[in-house]
Amino acid sequence: MTAFYVAAGLMHFVRPRMYLKIMPPWLPYPKELNLLCGFAEILLGLLVQVAGLKVLATWGLVALLVAVFPANIHMLRLGQEGTGIPKWVLFLRLPLQGVLIYWAISVGSSVA
């Protein structure tokens, strides 16, 4: 989980235009929000490894996944023309968010 979120978070800094393109236009300060999301993914992904902060970190990831869900919906609305990704892949991405939330909760509730 740590590798997944650290890698995803780093992409916000490496390829910011990709994330800015899918950000809903009604959100203020898109550049800053993109960097904040990237930083949060990296930090929370690392904190999952800290025993005393694991539960807090995984619930932070759940909150982040819920917070970015509007961007997934916006991506679907843009379709392939706006994203370069086939619409069926964008549609399948929506339930993937639930899988990621389940994964975070599972990790946060594990004893190890």
C-alpha positions in Angstrom: 0.0 0.0 0.0 2.8 2.4 0.8 4.5 1.9 -2.5 1.2 2.4 -4.3 0.3 5.7 -2.6 3.9 7.1 -2.6 4.1 6.4 -6.4 0.7 7.9 -7.0 1.5 11.0 -4.9 4.8 11.5 -6.7 3.0 11.6 -10.0 1.2 14.7 -8.9 4.6 16.5 -9.0 6.0 14.7 -12.0 2.9 15.0 -14.3 0.8 17.8 -12.8 -0.9 18.7 -16.1 -2.5 15.2 -16.2 -4.1 15.8 -12.8 -5.1 19.4 -13.6 -6.8 18.3 -16.7 -9.2 16.0 -14.8 -9.9 18.4 -11.9 -13.5 19.6 -11.8 -13.6 23.3 -12.9 -15.6 24.3 -9.9 -12.7 23.6 -7.5 -10.7 26.6 -6.5 -6.9 26.7 -6.7 -6.4 23.7 -8.9 -2.6 23.8 -8.9 -2.4 24.0 -5.1 -5.0 21.3 -4.7 -3.1 19.0 -7.0 0.1 19.5 -4.9 -1.8 19.0 -1.7 -3.3 15.8 -2.9 0.1 14.5 -4.0 1.7 15.5 -0.7 -1.2 13.8 1.2 -0.9 10.6 -0.7 2.8 10.4 -0.1 2.6 11.3 3.6 -0.4 9.0 4.3 1.2 6.2 2.3 4.3 6.5 4.5 2.4 6.8 7.7 0.7 3.5 7.1 4.1 2.0 8.1 4.1 3.7 11.5 2.4 1.4 14.0 0.9 4.1 16.1 -0.4 6.1 13.1 -1.5 3.3 10.9 -5.2 3.5 11.7 -5.2 7.3 11.4 -3.3 7.1 8.1 -5.6 4.6 6.6 -8.7 6.7 7.5 -6.9 9.7 6.0 -6.5 7.7 2.8 -10.2 6.8 2.9 -11.1 10.5 3.3 -8.7 11.4 0.5 -10.3 8.8 -1.8 -13.7 10.1 -1.1 -12.5 13.7 -1.6 -11.1 12.9 -5.1 -14.1 11.0 -6.3 -15.6 14.0 -8.0 -12.4 14.1 -10.2 -13.2 10.5 -11.3 -16.7 11.5 -12.2 -15.4 14.6 -14.1 -13.0 12.3 -16.0 -15.9 10.1 -17.0 -17.9 13.1 -18.2 -14.9 14.3 -20.2 -14.7 10.9 -21.9 -11.9 9.8 -24.2 -11.8 13.1 -26.0 -10.8 14.9 -22.9 -8.6 12.3 -21.3 -7.3 10.0 -24.0 -8.6 7.1 -22.0 -11.5 4.9 -23.3 -14.8 5.7 -21.6 -15.3 2.1 -20.5 -12.0 2.3 -18.6 -13.1 5.5 -17.0 -16.4 3.9 -16.0 -14.6 0.9 -14.4 -12.5 3.3 -12.5 -15.5 4.5 -10.4 -16.0 1.2 -8.5 -12.2 0.9 -8.2 -12.4 3.7 -5.7 -14.5 1.5 -3.5 -11.9 -1.3 -3.8 -9.2 1.1 -2.7 -11.3 2.3 0.2 -11.9 -1.3 1.3 -8.2 -2.0 1.0 -7.3 1.0 3.2 -9.9 -0.1 5.8 -8.6 -3.6 5.7 -5.0 -2.5 6.2 -6.0 -0.1 9.0 -7.9 -2.8 10.9 -5.2 -5.4 10.7 -3.2 -6.0 13.9 0.2 -6.3 12.2 
